[in-house]
Amino acid sequence: MTTLTKPSNLIFISLIGWLIGGYTLFVAGDLYNLFGLSDLLQGAGARGLWSSYFGTRGPTELFQWISQMSVMAVSWILWRKGKGNFWFWLSFFSFLLFIEDRFDFRDSVLESVVGVSRYTSFIFLGILASVIGIKYRKVIIKHPWIIIGSFVYGLSAIYDAQIIVTAAQMGNLVDVGDIVANNRHVVHSALGEALFEEGSELLAIGLILVGTLKAWEQKEVL
C-alpha cells in the first residue's frame, strides 16, 4: 500500500477537499450568484448552497456522525487488541459526542426534560476530555493529529457556546443573511448554525479519525 492510498491519508484528502469545496460553493453561489447558482436553487425551492451543504442534518453533519462512529469503532478495536486503555476512553468519548450531536442532547434532554442548562453537556465533555488528556498525556503526545483535532473541537465548542449566548440575548435566531449578503442573494442559514460550526466540528473529528487510523496503520503497542 502506497503512502497516498493509506486510509488515513485518503480520509485527510477527502476531508480537506469537502470543506474547501463547500466554502467555495458558498462564496461563489450564495454570495456572488456565479452562473446563477443561487437563483437556480431558490427557484427549485432549496434553501441555498450554504444550508444545503452545512445546515443541520445536512451532508456535512452526516459525515461528522460517520466520523464519530468510525473513531469509536477503530479505537474500540485498538483497545481490544491490547493497545492501551487510552483507546477505550477515546472510543467512549466519541460515543458521547455522537449521542450529543445526533440527538441534540443538550436541547432535547438537558434543557427540555431534565431542566438544566444546555451548557451542562459542554462542561461535562470538556472536563472528561481534560481528564483523559492529562491521564494519558504520554500516549497522546505521540499522536499529533489527535491533539490538533481535539484543539479544534475545543475552539468549536467555545464558538458554539458564544452563538448560543448571542441568540439568547437577541431573543431569537437570526439569518446569517442579515450579516453576510450582497444586494439580492442571502445566505439561508440560522445564526445557530453560524458560519463555521458544522465545518469546524467535521474538521475536528476528521483529524481525530486520521490520527486514530494512523495508529492502526502503525500497529503501535502503547
Secondary structure, DSSP 8 states (H G I E B T S, - for coil): --STTSHHHHHHHHHHHHHHHHHHHIIIIIIT-GGGHHHHHHHTT---HHHHHHSTTSHHHHHHHHHHHHHHHHHHHHHHTTS-HHHHHHHHHHHHHHHHHHTTHIIIIIIIII---THHHHHHHHHHHHHHHHHTHHHHTT-HHHHHHHHHHHHHHHHHHHHHHHHHHHTS--BGGGTSB-SS-B---BTTTTTTHHHHHHHHHHHHHHHHHHHHHHT---
